Amino acid sequence: VEALVARGTIRPGFVLVVASRAADAGAARAIASRLEQHGARAFPHIVSPYEPRLHSLCATYTGCIEPGAAIAIGESHEGLFDALHENLDLPVFLASPFDDRSTERAAVSALRALGSSPIRQRLELDAQTARDALSRAFSENS
């Protein structure tokens, strides 16, 4: 992954930061700013879990080759976390807009998820598979 990032083929990880209410926009911007200080690109959005727009938002980020994660800002009973979890192929973390420790934990968890993303694991596995195949090919031709 690092080599692909260095060549500009893919970008480093991203975090989708979604709040369900306009009142939580400040919390979304604060988390996004914190993530960007640590080198992750953050995309804050305000969208209700009941809006059809949520599905198109999730479709935009599902299937990305870049490592990603999502943070749902809201209370667990509001349904945003569940909606994101059901519609994204990214790890999703819940942050309360009323608890700074909760938002910090969600940001740290999202950053950790970027380092252990499935694409990172697949690329490392594929690199090892390629090395093994080359090694076998050279040993067979020797």
N, C-alpha and C positions, 0 to 999 in steps of 0.2 A: 504494500500500500504506500509506504513512504516513497518508493521509487516512482510510482505513478503520480503521486502528489508533486514530487520534485520536477518531473517532466511536464507537469501541467495537464496530464491526461484526466485526472480527477482532482477535485478539491478536497481539502481536509474535511472532517466531519461537520455536520450541521445539526442544529436542534430546532425543532418546530415548537414554538412557545404559544400555546393557545389558551386564551381566557374566554369564558362563556358570557361575560357581562362587560359592558363598557366601563363600569365602575372599577374593574380589575385591570384596566389598560396600563395603569402605572406600575402594577406588580409585574405585568408581562414585559414592559420596557426595562424595568430594573433587572429582571432575570436575564433578559437578552443582553443587556450591557455587561453583566457579570460574566456571562458565557463568552462573549467576544473578547473580554480582557484575557481570557484563557486560551484564545486562539480558535474557538469554534464559531462558525457562522450561525447566527440565530435569526429566525424568522418569526416575529411576533404577529399573531392574528387574534381578532376578536370574532368569535362565531359561536352561536348557540348550538348545543348538541341536537336541537330539533330542527335546525335550518337545513334545507337541501344543499346549501352551499358547503356544509361540512363534508359531504361526500365528494364533491369536486376537489376540495382542498386536500382531502386524504388521497384521492387518486393522483394528484400532482406529485406527492411525495412517496407513494408506494412504488416499490420496484427500483428505487434509485440505486445506482452502483456505489455512490458515496456512502460512507458510514453515517448513520443518522439515529436520532432519538427524538422523543417528543415529551413535552411537559404540559400537563393539563392544570390550569390554574382555576381553582374553585373548590367547593366542598364536595365530598364524595357522593352525596345524595343528589347533586345537580345533574349527573349523568354524562358530563363531558369526558371524564376519564374512560368510562365504559364505551362511549361512542368512538373515541380515538382508538382504544384498544381493539375494538371489533373491526375497524376500518383501515388500520395501518399495519404494515409489516415491520414496524419499528418498535423498540422497547418504549413504553409509555410510563411516565412517573407523575405522581400527583403532588401538587403544591398548594397549600392553603394561602390565600392572599392576606390572611390575618396573622400569619405566623412566620416570622423571619427565619427561624430554624428550619421550618418545613421547606421553604423556598430554597434555602442553602443546600439542604440534603438533596432536593430534587435536582438542582444544578450539578452538584458533585456526582450524583448517580448518572445523570445524562452524560457528563464528561467521561466517566468510567466506561459507560456503554459504548462510546465511540471507539475506545481502545480495544474493546473485545467484540466488535461487531461481526456478524456472520460474513460480511464481504471480506473483512480482514482475515478471518479464519480460512475462508475459501481460497483466497489468494495465496496464503501461506501454504495451504495444503496443495494447491495446484503447482506452486513453485517446487515443492518437494517432489511431487509426482513427475514433473518435468525433469528434474535433476536425476531421479531414479531411471526414467526412460532413456535419457542421454547416456547415463552410465552403462545401462544394459546394452544399448546400441553400440557404444564404443568397445565394450568387452566382447560382444559377438563378432565384431569386424576385425578384432585383433588377431 
